[in-house]
Amino acid sequence: MLGRSLARELGIHTSLVAPGVIDTPQLEVDAKDAGPPLKEIHKIYVKGIPTGLMGTLGEVAPAYVGRVLHPNGGEIRCSM
């Protein structure tokens, strides 16, 4: 809805990226704050992901620089 609202209000083309859970250093901070080991935090987060896989920065970052994403199974391949 954010993308549609921006497009309507500003009259521009919008693209949004909603990557879900991404394995970043913040997860280690979350684990330290919550108490369980990092591996346990990973297990908790991937429970709600149908593929059971957590994204990585390397898979998501290219979307923010205008590349075309070609999702294929649990892997995201990027091309210009």
PDB file with one MODEL, atoms N, CA, C and O in Angstrom:
MODEL        1
ATOM      1  N   MET A   1       0.812  -1.188   0.000  1.00  0.00           N
ATOM      2  CA  MET A   1       0.000   0.000   0.000  1.00  0.00           C
ATOM      3  C   MET A   1       0.866   1.267   0.000  1.00  0.00           C
ATOM      4  O   MET A   1       0.479   2.287  -0.570  1.00  0.00           O
ATOM      5  N   LEU A   2       2.024   1.196   0.634  1.00  0.00           N
ATOM      6  CA  LEU A   2       2.905   2.361   0.651  1.00  0.00           C
ATOM      7  C   LEU A   2       3.306   2.748  -0.765  1.00  0.00           C
ATOM      8  O   LEU A   2       3.258   3.923  -1.130  1.00  0.00           O
ATOM      9  N   GLY A   3       3.701   1.758  -1.564  1.00  0.00           N
ATOM     10  CA  GLY A   3       4.099   2.037  -2.943  1.00  0.00           C
ATOM     11  C   GLY A   3       2.969   2.645  -3.753  1.00  0.00           C
ATOM     12  O   GLY A   3       3.184   3.601  -4.498  1.00  0.00           O
ATOM     13  N   ARG A   4       1.776   2.106  -3.617  1.00  0.00           N
ATOM     14  CA  ARG A   4       0.622   2.642  -4.345  1.00  0.00           C
ATOM     15  C   ARG A   4       0.299   4.061  -3.899  1.00  0.00           C
ATOM     16  O   ARG A   4       0.005   4.930  -4.721  1.00  0.00           O
ATOM     17  N   SER A   5       0.355   4.289  -2.587  1.00  0.00           N
ATOM     18  CA  SER A   5       0.060   5.624  -2.072  1.00  0.00           C
ATOM     19  C   SER A   5       1.064   6.650  -2.578  1.00  0.00           C
ATOM     20  O   SER A   5       0.685   7.747  -2.988  1.00  0.00           O
ATOM     21  N   LEU A   6       2.343   6.294  -2.549  1.00  0.00           N
ATOM     22  CA  LEU A   6       3.370   7.210  -3.050  1.00  0.00           C
ATOM     23  C   LEU A   6       3.175   7.490  -4.535  1.00  0.00           C
ATOM     24  O   LEU A   6       3.295   8.631  -4.982  1.00  0.00           O
ATOM     25  N   ALA A   7       2.877   6.448  -5.288  1.00  0.00           N
ATOM     26  CA  ALA A   7       2.679   6.617  -6.727  1.00  0.00           C
ATOM     27  C   ALA A   7       1.510   7.563  -6.996  1.00  0.00           C
ATOM     28  O   ALA A   7       1.602   8.439  -7.856  1.00  0.00           O
ATOM     29  N   ARG A   8       0.427   7.387  -6.273  1.00  0.00           N
ATOM     30  CA  ARG A   8      -0.750   8.250  -6.479  1.00  0.00           C
ATOM     31  C   ARG A   8      -0.481   9.680  -6.037  1.00  0.00           C
ATOM     32  O   ARG A   8      -0.776  10.627  -6.766  1.00  0.00           O
ATOM     33  N   GLU A   9       0.074   9.834  -4.851  1.00  0.00           N
ATOM     34  CA  GLU A   9       0.286  11.173  -4.292  1.00  0.00           C
ATOM     35  C   GLU A   9       1.334  11.977  -5.052  1.00  0.00           C
ATOM     36  O   GLU A   9       1.166  13.175  -5.284  1.00  0.00           O
ATOM     37  N   LEU A  10       2.414  11.308  -5.436  1.00  0.00           N
ATOM     38  CA  LEU A  10       3.525  12.014  -6.070  1.00  0.00           C
ATOM     39  C   LEU A  10       3.540  11.883  -7.583  1.00  0.00           C
ATOM     40  O   LEU A  10       4.295  12.582  -8.259  1.00  0.00           O
ATOM     41  N   GLY A  11       2.714  10.997  -8.120  1.00  0.00           N
ATOM     42  CA  GLY A  11       2.686  10.797  -9.566  1.00  0.00           C
ATOM     43  C   GLY A  11       3.986  10.210 -10.105  1.00  0.00           C
ATOM     44  O   GLY A  11       4.437  10.570 -11.192  1.00  0.00           O
ATOM     45  N   ILE A  12       4.581   9.305  -9.336  1.00  0.00           N
ATOM     46  CA  ILE A  12       5.845   8.705  -9.748  1.00  0.00           C
ATOM     47  C   ILE A  12       5.712   7.189  -9.762  1.00  0.00           C
ATOM     48  O   ILE A  12       4.785   6.630  -9.176  1.00  0.00           O
ATOM     49  N   HIS A  13       6.644   6.534 -10.435  1.00  0.00           N
ATOM     50  CA  HIS A  13       6.725   5.079 -10.412  1.00  0.00           C
ATOM     51  C   HIS A  13       7.457   4.681  -9.142  1.00  0.00           C
ATOM     52  O   HIS A  13       8.504   5.245  -8.824  1.00  0.00           O
ATOM     53  N   THR A  14       6.918   3.721  -8.420  1.00  0.00           N
ATOM     54  CA  THR A  14       7.575   3.285  -7.190  1.00  0.00           C
ATOM     55  C   THR A  14       7.850   1.791  -7.218  1.00  0.00           C
ATOM     56  O   THR A  14       7.128   1.020  -7.851  1.00  0.00           O
ATOM     57  N   SER A  15       8.882   1.407  -6.537  1.00  0.00           N
ATOM     58  CA  SER A  15       9.203   0.001  -6.315  1.00  0.00           C
ATOM     59  C   SER A  15       9.591  -0.145  -4.857  1.00  0.00           C
ATOM     60  O   SER A  15      10.374   0.644  -4.329  1.00  0.00           O
ATOM     61  N   LEU A  16       9.049  -1.139  -4.222  1.00  0.00           N
ATOM     62  CA  LEU A  16       9.377  -1.387  -2.825  1.00  0.00           C
ATOM     63  C   LEU A  16       9.959  -2.785  -2.691  1.00  0.00           C
ATOM     64  O   LEU A  16       9.631  -3.687  -3.462  1.00  0.00           O
ATOM     65  N   VAL A  17      10.816  -2.947  -1.713  1.00  0.00           N
ATOM     66  CA  VAL A  17      11.408  -4.246  -1.435  1.00  0.00           C
ATOM     67  C   VAL A  17      10.978  -4.637  -0.025  1.00  0.00           C
ATOM     68  O   VAL A  17      11.199  -3.888   0.926  1.00  0.00           O
ATOM     69  N   ALA A  18      10.367  -5.805   0.105  1.00  0.00           N
ATOM     70  CA  ALA A  18       9.934  -6.318   1.408  1.00  0.00           C
ATOM     71  C   ALA A  18      10.610  -7.673   1.624  1.00  0.00           C
ATOM     72  O   ALA A  18      10.000  -8.716   1.389  1.00  0.00           O
ATOM     73  N   PRO A  19      11.848  -7.657   2.064  1.00  0.00           N
ATOM     74  CA  PRO A  19      12.630  -8.890   2.106  1.00  0.00           C
ATOM     75  C   PRO A  19      12.273  -9.876   3.207  1.00  0.00           C
ATOM     76  O   PRO A  19      12.674 -11.036   3.127  1.00  0.00           O
ATOM     77  N   GLY A  20      11.543  -9.467   4.220  1.00  0.00           N
ATOM     78  CA  GLY A  20      11.275 -10.391   5.324  1.00  0.00           C
ATOM     79  C   GLY A  20      12.483 -10.485   6.241  1.00  0.00           C
ATOM     80  O   GLY A  20      13.210  -9.508   6.423  1.00  0.00           O
ATOM     81  N   VAL A  21      12.695 -11.657   6.816  1.00  0.00           N
ATOM     82  CA  VAL A  21      13.800 -11.843   7.768  1.00  0.00           C
ATOM     83  C   VAL A  21      15.108 -12.019   6.998  1.00  0.00           C
ATOM     84  O   VAL A  21      15.228 -12.884   6.130  1.00  0.00           O
ATOM     85  N   ILE A  22      16.081 -11.179   7.338  1.00  0.00           N
ATOM     86  CA  ILE A  22      17.390 -11.218   6.689  1.00  0.00           C
ATOM     87  C   ILE A  22      18.454 -11.476   7.756  1.00  0.00           C
ATOM     88  O   ILE A  22      18.431 -10.864   8.824  1.00  0.00           O
ATOM     89  N   ASP A  23      19.371 -12.370   7.467  1.00  0.00           N
ATOM     90  CA  ASP A  23      20.442 -12.706   8.397  1.00  0.00           C
ATOM     91  C   ASP A  23      21.475 -11.582   8.393  1.00  0.00           C
ATOM     92  O   ASP A  23      22.330 -11.514   7.509  1.00  0.00           O
ATOM     93  N   THR A  24      21.388 -10.710   9.381  1.00  0.00           N
ATOM     94  CA  THR A  24      22.296  -9.575   9.510  1.00  0.00           C
ATOM     95  C   THR A  24      22.942  -9.604  10.899  1.00  0.00           C
ATOM     96  O   THR A  24      22.527 -10.390  11.750  1.00  0.00           O
ATOM     97  N   PRO A  25      23.937  -8.773  11.137  1.00  0.00           N
ATOM     98  CA  PRO A  25      24.538  -8.701  12.478  1.00  0.00           C
ATOM     99  C   PRO A  25      23.521  -8.345  13.572  1.00  0.00           C
ATOM    100  O   PRO A  25      23.743  -8.648  14.744  1.00  0.00           O
ATOM    101  N   GLN A  26      22.410  -7.705  13.195  1.00  0.00           N
ATOM    102  CA  GLN A  26      21.392  -7.358  14.187  1.00  0.00           C
ATOM    103  C   GLN A  26      20.815  -8.602  14.858  1.00  0.00           C
ATOM    104  O   GLN A  26      20.406  -8.546  16.018  1.00  0.00           O
ATOM    105  N   LEU A  27      20.780  -9.725  14.138  1.00  0.00           N
ATOM    106  CA  LEU A  27      20.267 -10.958  14.744  1.00  0.00           C
ATOM    107  C   LEU A  27      21.116 -11.401  15.931  1.00  0.00           C
ATOM    108  O   LEU A  27      20.593 -11.942  16.905  1.00  0.00           O
ATOM    109  N   GLU A  28      22.410 -11.175  15.850  1.00  0.00           N
ATOM    110  CA  GLU A  28      23.290 -11.513  16.976  1.00  0.00           C
ATOM    111  C   GLU A  28      22.970 -10.633  18.178  1.00  0.00           C
ATOM    112  O   GLU A  28      22.972 -11.102  19.317  1.00  0.00           O
ATOM    113  N   VAL A  29      22.695  -9.355  17.922  1.00  0.00           N
ATOM    114  CA  VAL A  29      22.292  -8.435  18.994  1.00  0.00           C
ATOM    115  C   VAL A  29      20.975  -8.908  19.599  1.00  0.00           C
ATOM    116  O   VAL A  29      20.816  -8.913  20.820  1.00  0.00           O
ATOM    117  N   ASP A  30      20.025  -9.307  18.739  1.00  0.00           N
ATOM    118  CA  ASP A  30      18.735  -9.812  19.224  1.00  0.00           C
ATOM    119  C   ASP A  30      18.935 -11.040  20.099  1.00  0.00           C
ATOM    120  O   ASP A  30      18.304 -11.167  21.148  1.00  0.00           O
ATOM    121  N   ALA A  31      19.807 -11.942  19.673  1.00  0.00           N
ATOM    122  CA  ALA A  31      20.069 -13.162  20.432  1.00  0.00           C
ATOM    123  C   ALA A  31      20.648 -12.830  21.804  1.00  0.00           C
ATOM    124  O   ALA A  31      20.240 -13.411  22.810  1.00  0.00           O
ATOM    125  N   LYS A  32      21.599 -11.895  21.845  1.00  0.00           N
ATOM    126  CA  LYS A  32      22.197 -11.522  23.129  1.00  0.00           C
ATOM    127  C   LYS A  32      21.159 -10.903  24.057  1.00  0.00           C
ATOM    128  O   LYS A  32      21.160 -11.169  25.259  1.00  0.00           O
ATOM    129  N   ASP A  33      20.266 -10.073  23.498  1.00  0.00           N
ATOM    130  CA  ASP A  33      19.227  -9.436  24.309  1.00  0.00           C
ATOM    131  C   ASP A  33      18.176 -10.435  24.783  1.00  0.00           C
ATOM    132  O   ASP A  33      17.687 -10.337  25.908  1.00  0.00           O
ATOM    133  N   ALA A  34      17.828 -11.401  23.925  1.00  0.00           N
ATOM    134  CA  ALA A  34      16.769 -12.353  24.244  1.00  0.00           C
ATOM    135  C   ALA A  34      17.268 -13.518  25.095  1.00  0.00           C
ATOM    136  O   ALA A  34      16.491 -14.114  25.841  1.00  0.00           O
ATOM    137  N   GLY A  35      18.554 -13.848  24.992  1.00  0.00           N
ATOM    138  CA  GLY A  35      19.102 -14.924  25.793  1.00  0.00           C
ATOM    139  C   GLY A  35      19.490 -16.181  25.040  1.00  0.00           C
ATOM    140  O   GLY A  35      20.551 -16.740  25.315  1.00  0.00           O
ATOM    141  N   PRO A  36      18.661 -16.663  24.081  1.00  0.00           N
ATOM    142  CA  PRO A  36      19.040 -17.910  23.401  1.00  0.00           C
ATOM    143  C   PRO A  36      20.244 -17.717  22.485  1.00  0.00           C
ATOM    144  O   PRO A  36      20.542 -16.598  22.068  1.00  0.00           O
ATOM    145  N   PRO A  37      20.938 -18.818  22.174  1.00  0.00           N
ATOM    146  CA  PRO A  37      22.059 -18.728  21.232  1.00  0.00           C
ATOM    147  C   PRO A  37      21.571 -18.290  19.846  1.00  0.00           C
ATOM    148  O   PRO A  37      20.396 -18.445  19.512  1.00  0.00           O
ATOM    149  N   LEU A  38      22.478 -17.751  19.060  1.00  0.00           N
ATOM    150  CA  LEU A  38      22.141 -17.250  17.725  1.00  0.00           C
ATOM    151  C   LEU A  38      21.487 -18.332  16.870  1.00  0.00           C
ATOM    152  O   LEU A  38      20.532 -18.047  16.148  1.00  0.00           O
ATOM    153  N   LYS A  39      21.982 -19.565  16.938  1.00  0.00           N
ATOM    154  CA  LYS A  39      21.393 -20.653  16.140  1.00  0.00           C
ATOM    155  C   LYS A  39      19.931 -20.879  16.518  1.00  0.00           C
ATOM    156  O   LYS A  39      19.114 -21.207  15.658  1.00  0.00           O
ATOM    157  N   GLU A  40      19.602 -20.709  17.778  1.00  0.00           N
ATOM    158  CA  GLU A  40      18.213 -20.874  18.220  1.00  0.00           C
ATOM    159  C   GLU A  40      17.341 -19.731  17.690  1.00  0.00           C
ATOM    160  O   GLU A  40      16.190 -19.949  17.311  1.00  0.00           O
ATOM    161  N   ILE A  41      17.890 -18.522  17.667  1.00  0.00           N
ATOM    162  CA  ILE A  41      17.162 -17.373  17.096  1.00  0.00           C
ATOM    163  C   ILE A  41      16.873 -17.642  15.621  1.00  0.00           C
ATOM    164  O   ILE A  41      15.768 -17.379  15.146  1.00  0.00           O
ATOM    165  N   HIS A  42      17.865 -18.168  14.894  1.00  0.00           N
ATOM    166  CA  HIS A  42      17.655 -18.508  13.476  1.00  0.00           C
ATOM    167  C   HIS A  42      16.491 -19.482  13.338  1.00  0.00           C
ATOM    168  O   HIS A  42      15.619 -19.290  12.489  1.00  0.00           O
ATOM    169  N   LYS A  43      16.469 -20.528  14.168  1.00  0.00           N
ATOM    170  CA  LYS A  43      15.398 -21.524  14.100  1.00  0.00           C
ATOM    171  C   LYS A  43      14.031 -20.884  14.362  1.00  0.00           C
ATOM    172  O   LYS A  43      13.051 -21.213  13.693  1.00  0.00           O
ATOM    173  N   ILE A  44      13.969 -19.985  15.320  1.00  0.00           N
ATOM    174  CA  ILE A  44      12.710 -19.310  15.652  1.00  0.00           C
ATOM    175  C   ILE A  44      12.230 -18.472  14.472  1.00  0.00           C
ATOM    176  O   ILE A  44      11.055 -18.526  14.108  1.00  0.00           O
ATOM    177  N   TYR A  45      13.129 -17.704  13.878  1.00  0.00           N
ATOM    178  CA  TYR A  45      12.749 -16.818  12.778  1.00  0.00           C
ATOM    179  C   TYR A  45      12.319 -17.582  11.524  1.00  0.00           C
ATOM    180  O   TYR A  45      11.387 -17.155  10.842  1.00  0.00           O
ATOM    181  N   VAL A  46      12.970 -18.693  11.205  1.00  0.00           N
ATOM    182  CA  VAL A  46      12.639 -19.398   9.963  1.00  0.00           C
ATOM    183  C   VAL A  46      11.393 -20.272  10.080  1.00  0.00           C
ATOM    184  O   VAL A  46      10.916 -20.795   9.072  1.00  0.00           O
ATOM    185  N   LYS A  47      10.860 -20.440  11.280  1.00  0.00           N
ATOM    186  CA  LYS A  47       9.635 -21.237  11.442  1.00  0.00           C
ATOM    187  C   LYS A  47       8.497 -20.723  10.563  1.00  0.00           C
ATOM    188  O   LYS A  47       7.720 -21.516  10.031  1.00  0.00           O
ATOM    189  N   GLY A  48       8.394 -19.422  10.408  1.00  0.00           N
ATOM    190  CA  GLY A  48       7.312 -18.843   9.624  1.00  0.00           C
ATOM    191  C   GLY A  48       7.621 -18.688   8.145  1.00  0.00           C
ATOM    192  O   GLY A  48       6.807 -18.133   7.406  1.00  0.00           O
ATOM    193  N   ILE A  49       8.770 -19.161   7.697  1.00  0.00           N
ATOM    194  CA  ILE A  49       9.167 -19.029   6.295  1.00  0.00           C
ATOM    195  C   ILE A  49       8.955 -20.384   5.621  1.00  0.00           C
ATOM    196  O   ILE A  49       9.572 -21.371   6.021  1.00  0.00           O
ATOM    197  N   PRO A  50       8.092 -20.443   4.603  1.00  0.00           N
ATOM    198  CA  PRO A  50       7.784 -21.729   3.967  1.00  0.00           C
ATOM    199  C   PRO A  50       9.004 -22.524   3.499  1.00  0.00           C
ATOM    200  O   PRO A  50       9.014 -23.749   3.622  1.00  0.00           O
ATOM    201  N   THR A  51      10.020 -21.866   2.970  1.00  0.00           N
ATOM    202  CA  THR A  51      11.211 -22.576   2.494  1.00  0.00           C
ATOM    203  C   THR A  51      12.147 -22.944   3.628  1.00  0.00           C
ATOM    204  O   THR A  51      13.043 -23.769   3.452  1.00  0.00           O
ATOM    205  N   GLY A  52      11.947 -22.336   4.799  1.00  0.00           N
ATOM    206  CA  GLY A  52      12.838 -22.589   5.921  1.00  0.00           C
ATOM    207  C   GLY A  52      14.190 -21.926   5.760  1.00  0.00           C
ATOM    208  O   GLY A  52      15.141 -22.269   6.462  1.00  0.00           O
ATOM    209  N   LEU A  53      14.281 -20.978   4.837  1.00  0.00           N
ATOM    210  CA  LEU A  53      15.543 -20.287   4.566  1.00  0.00           C
ATOM    211  C   LEU A  53      15.432 -18.813   4.922  1.00  0.00           C
ATOM    212  O   LEU A  53      14.410 -18.177   4.667  1.00  0.00           O
ATOM    213  N   MET A  54      16.481 -18.284   5.507  1.00  0.00           N
ATOM    214  CA  MET A  54      16.550 -16.869   5.824  1.00  0.00           C
ATOM    215  C   MET A  54      17.363 -16.177   4.737  1.00  0.00           C
ATOM    216  O   MET A  54      18.375 -16.714   4.285  1.00  0.00           O
ATOM    217  N   GLY A  55      16.935 -15.005   4.318  1.00  0.00           N
ATOM    218  CA  GLY A  55      17.661 -14.270   3.297  1.00  0.00           C
ATOM    219  C   GLY A  55      18.989 -13.737   3.811  1.00  0.00           C
ATOM    220  O   GLY A  55      19.229 -13.683   5.017  1.00  0.00           O
ATOM    221  N   THR A  56      19.841 -13.348   2.884  1.00  0.00           N
ATOM    222  CA  THR A  56      21.129 -12.746   3.236  1.00  0.00           C
ATOM    223  C   THR A  56      21.221 -11.360   2.618  1.00  0.00           C
ATOM    224  O   THR A  56      20.470 -11.029   1.700  1.00  0.00           O
ATOM    225  N   LEU A  57      22.137 -10.560   3.120  1.00  0.00           N
ATOM    226  CA  LEU A  57      22.335  -9.220   2.559  1.00  0.00           C
ATOM    227  C   LEU A  57      22.716  -9.288   1.085  1.00  0.00           C
ATOM    228  O   LEU A  57      22.294  -8.447   0.291  1.00  0.00           O
ATOM    229  N   GLY A  58      23.506 -10.278   0.724  1.00  0.00           N
ATOM    230  CA  GLY A  58      23.937 -10.427  -0.665  1.00  0.00           C
ATOM    231  C   GLY A  58      22.790 -10.717  -1.616  1.00  0.00           C
ATOM    232  O   GLY A  58      22.880 -10.417  -2.806  1.00  0.00           O
ATOM    233  N   GLU A  59      21.715 -11.296  -1.104  1.00  0.00           N
ATOM    234  CA  GLU A  59      20.547 -11.569  -1.938  1.00  0.00           C
ATOM    235  C   GLU A  59      19.635 -10.358  -2.052  1.00  0.00           C
ATOM    236  O   GLU A  59      18.969 -10.175  -3.071  1.00  0.00           O
ATOM    237  N   VAL A  60      19.600  -9.533  -1.021  1.00  0.00           N
ATOM    238  CA  VAL A  60      18.650  -8.425  -0.972  1.00  0.00           C
ATOM    239  C   VAL A  60      19.248  -7.115  -1.476  1.00  0.00           C
ATOM    240  O   VAL A  60      18.560  -6.341  -2.141  1.00  0.00           O
ATOM    241  N   ALA A  61      20.498  -6.861  -1.174  1.00  0.00           N
ATOM    242  CA  ALA A  61      21.118  -5.578  -1.510  1.00  0.00           C
ATOM    243  C   ALA A  61      20.982  -5.190  -2.980  1.00  0.00           C
ATOM    244  O   ALA A  61      20.728  -4.018  -3.261  1.00  0.00           O
ATOM    245  N   PRO A  62      21.137  -6.118  -3.940  1.00  0.00           N
ATOM    246  CA  PRO A  62      21.019  -5.719  -5.338  1.00  0.00           C
ATOM    247  C   PRO A  62      19.651  -5.140  -5.713  1.00  0.00           C
ATOM    248  O   PRO A  62      19.543  -4.374  -6.670  1.00  0.00           O
ATOM    249  N   ALA A  63      18.633  -5.495  -4.981  1.00  0.00           N
ATOM    250  CA  ALA A  63      17.304  -4.958  -5.272  1.00  0.00           C
ATOM    251  C   ALA A  63      17.247  -3.455  -5.030  1.00  0.00           C
ATOM    252  O   ALA A  63      16.435  -2.753  -5.632  1.00  0.00           O
ATOM    253  N   TYR A  64      18.093  -2.977  -4.165  1.00  0.00           N
ATOM    254  CA  TYR A  64      18.084  -1.560  -3.843  1.00  0.00           C
ATOM    255  C   TYR A  64      18.895  -0.724  -4.827  1.00  0.00           C
ATOM    256  O   TYR A  64      18.903   0.503  -4.731  1.00  0.00           O
ATOM    257  N   VAL A  65      19.566  -1.361  -5.756  1.00  0.00           N
ATOM    258  CA  VAL A  65      20.332  -0.605  -6.744  1.00  0.00           C
ATOM    259  C   VAL A  65      19.749  -0.778  -8.133  1.00  0.00           C
ATOM    260  O   VAL A  65      20.457  -0.612  -9.126  1.00  0.00           O
ATOM    261  N   GLY A  66      18.463  -1.109  -8.218  1.00  0.00           N
ATOM    262  CA  GLY A  66      17.760  -1.122  -9.486  1.00  0.00           C
ATOM    263  C   GLY A  66      17.967  -2.336 -10.355  1.00  0.00           C
ATOM    264  O   GLY A  66      17.793  -2.243 -11.570  1.00  0.00           O
ATOM    265  N   ARG A  67      18.323  -3.450  -9.803  1.00  0.00           N
ATOM    266  CA  ARG A  67      18.490  -4.651 -10.599  1.00  0.00           C
ATOM    267  C   ARG A  67      17.181  -5.422 -10.691  1.00  0.00           C
ATOM    268  O   ARG A  67      16.258  -5.199  -9.908  1.00  0.00           O
ATOM    269  N   VAL A  68      17.114  -6.319 -11.644  1.00  0.00           N
ATOM    270  CA  VAL A  68      15.948  -7.165 -11.817  1.00  0.00           C
ATOM    271  C   VAL A  68      16.175  -8.457 -11.047  1.00  0.00           C
ATOM    272  O   VAL A  68      17.202  -9.115 -11.213  1.00  0.00           O
ATOM    273  N   LEU A  69      15.213  -8.818 -10.204  1.00  0.00           N
ATOM    274  CA  LEU A  69      15.337 -10.041  -9.431  1.00  0.00           C
ATOM    275  C   LEU A  69      14.647 -11.186 -10.159  1.00  0.00           C
ATOM    276  O   LEU A  69      13.538 -11.031 -10.670  1.00  0.00           O
ATOM    277  N   HIS A  70      15.302 -12.319 -10.200  1.00  0.00           N
ATOM    278  CA  HIS A  70      14.744 -13.524 -10.800  1.00  0.00           C
ATOM    279  C   HIS A  70      14.705 -14.609  -9.730  1.00  0.00           C
ATOM    280  O   HIS A  70      15.608 -15.444  -9.675  1.00  0.00           O
ATOM    281  N   PRO A  71      13.676 -14.618  -8.875  1.00  0.00           N
ATOM    282  CA  PRO A  71      13.619 -15.642  -7.849  1.00  0.00           C
ATOM    283  C   PRO A  71      13.535 -17.038  -8.475  1.00  0.00           C
ATOM    284  O   PRO A  71      12.799 -17.256  -9.437  1.00  0.00           O
ATOM    285  N   ASN A  72      14.287 -17.957  -7.923  1.00  0.00           N
ATOM    286  CA  ASN A  72      14.310 -19.308  -8.440  1.00  0.00           C
ATOM    287  C   ASN A  72      14.486 -20.249  -7.242  1.00  0.00           C
ATOM    288  O   ASN A  72      15.601 -20.454  -6.762  1.00  0.00           O
ATOM    289  N   GLY A  73      13.380 -20.814  -6.771  1.00  0.00           N
ATOM    290  CA  GLY A  73      13.453 -21.650  -5.578  1.00  0.00           C
ATOM    291  C   GLY A  73      13.820 -20.811  -4.374  1.00  0.00           C
ATOM    292  O   GLY A  73      13.248 -19.740  -4.171  1.00  0.00           O
ATOM    293  N   GLY A  74      14.755 -21.270  -3.580  1.00  0.00           N
ATOM    294  CA  GLY A  74      15.156 -20.544  -2.385  1.00  0.00           C
ATOM    295  C   GLY A  74      16.280 -19.556  -2.652  1.00  0.00           C
ATOM    296  O   GLY A  74      16.776 -18.915  -1.725  1.00  0.00           O
ATOM    297  N   GLU A  75      16.684 -19.427  -3.898  1.00  0.00           N
ATOM    298  CA  GLU A  75      17.824 -18.588  -4.239  1.00  0.00           C
ATOM    299  C   GLU A  75      17.360 -17.419  -5.099  1.00  0.00           C
ATOM    300  O   GLU A  75      16.492 -17.584  -5.956  1.00  0.00           O
ATOM    301  N   ILE A  76      17.928 -16.252  -4.876  1.00  0.00           N
ATOM    302  CA  ILE A  76      17.610 -15.090  -5.703  1.00  0.00           C
ATOM    303  C   ILE A  76      18.820 -14.776  -6.560  1.00  0.00           C
ATOM    304  O   ILE A  76      19.913 -14.523  -6.054  1.00  0.00           O
ATOM    305  N   ARG A  77      18.606 -14.797  -7.858  1.00  0.00           N
ATOM    306  CA  ARG A  77      19.690 -14.442  -8.786  1.00  0.00           C
ATOM    307  C   ARG A  77      19.402 -13.041  -9.322  1.00  0.00           C
ATOM    308  O   ARG A  77      18.260 -12.707  -9.635  1.00  0.00           O
ATOM    309  N   CYS A  78      20.430 -12.247  -9.420  1.00  0.00           N
ATOM    310  CA  CYS A  78      20.257 -10.863  -9.854  1.00  0.00           C
ATOM    311  C   CYS A  78      20.991 -10.617 -11.144  1.00  0.00           C
ATOM    312  O   CYS A  78      22.072 -11.157 -11.378  1.00  0.00           O
ATOM    313  N   SER A  79      20.387  -9.789 -11.985  1.00  0.00           N
ATOM    314  CA  SER A  79      21.041  -9.386 -13.231  1.00  0.00           C
ATOM    315  C   SER A  79      20.711  -7.932 -13.504  1.00  0.00           C
ATOM    316  O   SER A  79      19.715  -7.411 -13.002  1.00  0.00           O
ATOM    317  N   MET A  80      21.533  -7.284 -14.289  1.00  0.00           N
ATOM    318  CA  MET A  80      21.297  -5.884 -14.655  1.00  0.00           C
ATOM    319  C   MET A  80      20.309  -5.824 -15.782  1.00  0.00           C
ATOM    320  O   MET A  80      19.967  -4.737 -16.246  1.00  0.00           O
TER     321      MET A  80
ENDMDL
END
